Amino acid sequence: MAVCNFPQTSPQIGQASTSCLRKFTIHFRRPDKLKQNHNAPYKGEYGFDWLRDEYIYPIEEVLYDDREDLSHPKPINKYCALCLDSEKLKLEYLSKSIKPHGQDYYPAWLSIFASKVKSDNADKGSDMHKDGVYLDLQLDEIDKIINDGTEIFFKPSERCLKITPEKISIEKFLKTSIKKRSINKDTDTEISYYLLENAIKIMCQGDTLKEHGQIKVFAKLGSTEIEVGQLMVYQNDSIGEANLVVVNVITEYDNNNKVIPQSHPSLDDIFNNQSFNQAMIKVKIKATENFDLVELRNKTNDKDIIDFLYDIKDSTYMKSQRKNPKDSQKTIESASDIKNRLIKIYEKFGKNIPADGKPIHDEKHHNTYLLFTNLNPTMSNGVAVGGEACGKMTSSHVIEWGNGLVIFQSGLKDRHIIIHEAAHSFTLPHTFETFSENDSANNKHIFYRGYTENVMDYNAYLISGKPLVYDQNKYDGQMYSFFKWQWDLMRKDKKSIKY
């Protein structure tokens, strides 16, 4: 149904009335190929989050729910919304300031650094997004749209928010092919829409955003003007600073030469251009250190080091098959045990330990310790562990994240594993973490395991319960995104970030 503002007099014969505005909504979306980056795929260059259809509608087929008990997964085998509480998730994004044509509206969120900042907070600026970012425009039909002269224009909330072009005609959408997307695979319910790829460029220039900004979208035909869309832009005048201490743990020699772990060659890039930048956090590699346990053993005769170097030669220990002396019904999880022992040894002998004798897991030094090792521990089922962050569950079932993480052999050059474990250290749980296990896990919304592109998801999902068989997450190799509420949580991590 059209929205009409009926004229007082009839138009002349042969002249179309411009008073009836067709119903539709406009949505900002992240392009598959980034125009500002020579049409390369998205790799976390800026923060962009939106309420994906598959999170709230039964679009994806989920085979098993293995979140709570991996050994006894629950068969599902049906189309599901990927978020277990889609109504709660909707409230996370719901705008209270816009309800186009009486419909709930869920704005997308964009986070970009300001450029060419000339005010007192010039140090908060960055050249990272100085050329702007291009976004798609998606028009969802309510009425069937026609080439009636309707114009769509944009109104930024702040002068520093720039959008190009400032308006687009409805004709431009109609020059593309109409598309359909499913919002219910069981009922074949679809939405008709048009998509303009890389249609608009947005930048923040000349000043920073002191609070979250927005770009409102209006449709206008004649004297009728209605708000039909909105983009939220994340506050960027307060940039978090995090220190990273890189520690290469040496546990063996080859022909009298130290065997140094060969980790990811571009740590600065994957932290500052592909991940933490989305949350307006700048990561500084404060120090890089070779931590030679073989040399330390010979110099200090330290029992912890001697025992550690002995145990890692034991395949039973490395395969998580050694009996736990504290509980004979369990075995020692080698990855977790190695992590804890390495942190303890580093606190005794490391060159870049926190000042004044502070422990690594402390809120007063803002260092995060990233340890790389060639050790290759596995779980008892033989699966290699890529990395593990420091954290513990208290007696009151509250999780306390530490300031350290260890990356093992299979994860040394794996960007996703490194960033995933580092984000744990910055208080983020898995996307599938359940509240029943930990009421304070900071996991506002729970998803099925292995189906999203989020950094904190896993890159595989279960396809068989007996035996356990997995298939690759369709986003494997492309898991660069954090949710907007994850940006918020990371920024609140006082032990890791200073402002």
N, C-alpha and C positions, 0 to 999 in steps of 0.2 A: 504494500500500500504506500502511496506517495504522501509526502508531507506537503500540504498546499497552503499557500497564503493567497486566497482568492482576490483577484483584482476588482476594483470598483467599476471599471469599464472593460468591455470586451476588447481584445486585440483586433487589429485590422485583419481583414480576410487575407489569408496567405502568410500571416505572421504568427509563429508559434508562441504560446504563452510561456513565460519564463518563471512562473510563480509556483510550479509544482516540483519539489525536490524529491528525487527518488531516495529510498532508504538504503543505506549501506554503512559499513564501518571501515575505517582505515587502521591498519596495524603495521608497525615497524618490525622487520625481521632481519636476521643476520644472513647475508648472502652465502651461497655455497662457494662462490669464487670472489675473492676480494679485489675490487677494481684498483684500490690504492696499492695493492701488492702484486701487480701484474697477473691478476686472475688466479693467484695461488689459493689453495684452500685455507680455511681459518685454522690458525695455530695459537689461539689465545692472545693475539696481539692487543686486544682490548676486551673489556668486560661487556658481555651482552647476555641477558637472561630474560626469558619469557615463559609464559605458561604454555608448555607444549601440549598439543592435543592428546598425544598418547599418554600423558600423565593423568588425564582426567576422564578420558573416554575409552571404551573397550575396543582398542584398535590392534594392540599387540597380543599375540598368542603367548601365554605364559604356561609353561609345562609343569614346573614344580615350584613350590615355596620351600626354599631351603635356608631361610634366614635364621630360624631359631634352633634347628637341629639338623645339621648336615648329614648325620648318620641315618636319620629317619625323615627324609624330605616328604612333604605332603604333595601328592599329585593334584594338579589343577586342570591342565589341558583345556583351556578355554581362553577366549579373548577377555582381557582385563585392562582396567586402568592401571598404569604402572605404579602410581602412588596409592598406598593402601587406604588413605583417607583423602579422597579427592576434594571433598567439600571443604575440609580444613585447608588444603593447599590453595584452593581458589581464594580464600580469605587473605592469604599471604600476598596475593597480587591485586586483589580487587581495589579499584579506584572508588573513592567516596565522592570525588568531584565531577565525575562524568558518568552519564547513563544514557548513551545515545539511543534514541527511539525506544526508550524504556528497557533497554537491555543492559545487563551487567557488562562492565568493560574491565579488561585486565591489561594494563599497560606493560610494555617491555621496559627493561632497565638497561641503560648504557653507562659504562664508566670509561672515561678518557681523561688524560692529563691536559691541563691548560697549557697553552704555548704563548710566547711573547708577553709574559706577565710583567707589567711595569710598576705595579703597586708595591707596598711594603712586603708583601709575601711572594716576591719574585722567585725566591728559592723553592717555592712549591710548584713552579712550572717545569715543563719538560718539552723537549723537541720530539718526543715519541709520536705524538699525534698532531704535529704542527700542520700536516697536509690534510688533516681531517680523516674521517672514516665514512665509507659509503654503506648505505643500508638499502635493503629492499623495501618496497611499499606493497602491502597486500590489501586488496579491496575485497571484503566479504559482502556478497550480495544479500540483501533482505528483499528488496524489489529487484526486478530485472532492470539493469541500468541501460540508458540510451544516450546517444550523443545529443544532449539537450543544452549544451553550453555551461553545464555545472563546472565550477572551478574549486579546486582543493588548495587551501593555503595554510601556512604554518605560522604560529605565533610563539616564539621563545619567551620564556619567563624572565631571562636576563639578557642584557646587551652583549655579554661575552659569548653567549651561545649563538653560533652562526649556522644557518641552514641554507643550502643551495640546491635547487632553485627555491624561491620563496613561495611559488605556487605552481600547480600542475593542473592541466585540464582533464576532464573526464575522458575526452577524446583519446588521450594518450593511453589510458588503460584499455580502451576499446580496440586499439590497434594491435593489442596482443591477443592471444587465444584464451578463451575462457577455460578454466580448469575446474576440476572437482576433487575434493578430498573427503575421505571417509571420517566420520566421527562415531561410527558404531558398525563394526563388522558383522554383528549379529543381525541387525535390522537393515543393513545397507543404507543407513542414513548418510547423506552427503551435504557438503556446503559448496556452492558455486563461488568461485573467486577469480580475480585477476591478479597478476603479479608483475610488478615493474622491478626488474633486477638492477641493483646498484643505482637506484633512481635518485637518491638524494645524498648529499654530503653534509656531514655535521662536524663542527669543530668548536672548541672552547678557546677563545683567543683574547688576549689583552688583560684578562683578569681571571680569578678563580671563582668557583661557586662556593659561597659561604654556607649554603644549605642545598639540599637536593633541588635541582632545577627540573623544568619540564618544557616540552614543546607540544603545544596544543595544535590539533588539526581541525580545521573547519571546512565544511562544504557550503558553497554559496551559489544560489541561483536567483537572479533578480534581487529582491529585497529580503529573501529568506536565507538565513544563515544558521547553521547548526554545528555544534561540536561533534565530530564523528571519530576522533582518535586522540591519542596522547602517547608521548614517550617520556619516561622519567630519566633524568640524567643525574648520576651519582655525585654527591658533594666531593670536590677535589681540592679544597684549600687546606686539608689536614692530611699530610702524607706520612704514613707509618714508616719507620726505619728499623730494619732488622739486620743483625750481624750474623754472618755465617762463618764458622771456623771449620775448615776442611782438614780432616785427619786421614792420611793414608796409613793404614795399619799393616806393618810388615811382619809376617809370621814365618817366612822361609827365605833361604838363599838358593841360588842356582850358580854353581861354579864360583862360589865366593862373591856373587853379586846379589844385592838385595832385589827381591821380587816385589816391585811396587805395584799396587792395584792400578789398572788402567781404567779410569772412570770416564764419565761423559766429558767430551772435550770442551763443551760450552756451558758450563754451569751458570755463569752470569746471564747468558741469553735465556736459558730455560726458566730461570727464576724471575728475571726482570722484563722479559718480552713475551713470555708464553704462559704465565701463571699468576704469580703474586701481584703483578701489575694490575690485574683485574680488580683487586681489593684495595688499590691505591697504596700499595706497600712497596718500598724500594729495598732490595736486599743487597748488602755490601759483603763481599767476601773479605773478611777481616784478616784472615791468615790461612796459610796452607802449610801443613806440617807432615813430615814423614815420621811416623811413630814406630820405631824399630824394637819389637819385643824380643827378638833374638839377641840383639846387642844389649838391651836392658837386663835380660836374664843373666848374661855373662858378667855384666858390671855389678849388678845389685844382688844377685842370688835371691831375688824376691820369690817367696813361696807361691804367691798368687800367679805370677807369670810362669813359673816352672810348672805348676799344676795345669794351667791353661794350655800351654804348648804341648804338654803330654796328652791332655784330653782330646785335642783336635786331631791327633793322630789315630784316635780310636774310632773306627767306623761305626761301632754300636752307638757311641755317643753322638756322632755326627748325623746318624740316621734317626735320632730321637727314639732309640730302642733301649737305652740304658734305664734300669729301674730307678725310680725316684726314691732316695733313702728316707724321705719324709712321708711317703705314701707308696707302699709296695704295689698298690693296685694301678699306679700310674707310672709313666715314663717321663724322663726329663725332656722337655721341648728344647732341642739344641739351639735353635735360632734365638729364642728368648733368653736362654741361659748365656749364650755367647755375648749377646748384646749387653746384658747386665754386668758380666765380668769385664768386658772391655771398657765400659764406662767407669767402673770402679778402678781399674788399673790406670786409665788415663787420668783420673782425678789425683792419683798418687804421683805420676811421672810426666804428665803432659806439659809441653812448653807454653801452651796458651790457655791454661786453666783460668777460671774467673779470679779476679783480684781479691786480696784479703781473705783467701781461704774459703771463699763461698763455694758451695757445692754446685755442680752443673745444673741440677734441678732446683733452680732458685729464681725468684722474680726480680732480682736486683742487678743483673748484669746484661740482660738482653742479648746474650749470645745463644745461638743454636749450633750444636756440635754435630757435624755430618761426618761419620766414620765410614770409610770404604775398606773392604777386606776381600781378599781372594778366597776366603773360606766359603764352602758351599753346603750349608746345613740343609737337611730335608725334614719334612714332616714324617711321621711314622708310616704314612702311606706311600712314601717315596717322592712326593712332590717337592721340588726345590723351593726354598723361601728366598724371594728377591730382596726383601728388606724388612726392617721392623723398627717402629718408633718406640720411644720410652714412655711408658704410662703404667699406672697401677690402679687397681680397684681397692678402695678403702673398705673398712668394715661396715660402713654405712652405705655401701654400694654407690659411692661417688667416684668417678674416674678422675684421676689427677694426671694430666699429661706432663711429660718432662721436657727438657731442652736438648734432647739428643736423639739421634737415629743412626742405625747401622744399615748400610747397603752391602749385601753379599754378592758373590760372584755373578749369579744369574741376573742381577739388577744393575751391575756397574755402569752400563751404558744405556740403560733403559730410562728414558725421560719420564715416562708415566710412573714407574716405580719410585724414582727419586722424589718427584713432586708429591705423589700420593703420600709417601711416608713423612715427608717434611710437613705437609698440611696436617697430618695427625699431630705432629709436634706443636702446631699452631691451633690445637684444640678441635680439629674437625674429625668427626667419626665417619664410619662408612655410611653410605646412603641407605644401606639396608639394616643398619644397627637398630635393634629393638629396644623400646623403653623398658620392657620387662627385665632385660639384663642390666640396664643401667639408666636410672631415671634422670641422670644429669649428663647424658652423653652429648648434649648440644644438638641432638638430631631432631630438628623440628618436624621433619616430614620423612616418612619411611617409604622406600621403594623396593620392588622386587630386585633381586640380585642379578647383575649382569646384562641389563637391558638399556641403560642410559649412557650418555656421553660424558657424564660427570667425572671429574678427576677422582672422586672418592668412591666410585663404583669399581667393580671388578671387570676384567676383560673377558669373562666367560660366564655362561649360564648353563644350568643343569638340563640335560636332555634324557638322562636315564638314571633311575634311582638304584638299581641293582644290576650290574655294578654301577658305581658312580661314573658317569660319562658326561663330558662337557663339550659345548660348542662355543665358538668365538662370539663374543659380543659384536654386533654388527658395526660398532663404533671403535673396535680395537684399532689402535694406531691413530685415532682421532679424538682421544679423550682429553680435551683441553679446557673444558668449561667448569667454572664454579657457579653455583646458584647465588643470587643476590644476598640471601640470608647467610650464606657461607662467607661472603665478603664481610658482612657485619661481624660475624663471630671471630674471624681471623683478626680483625682490627681491634677486638676487645682483649686480645691475649697480652696482658700486661707483662708477663714474664719474658716474652719474646720481642715485643715491639715498644719503641719509644717514639714520642711525638715532639 
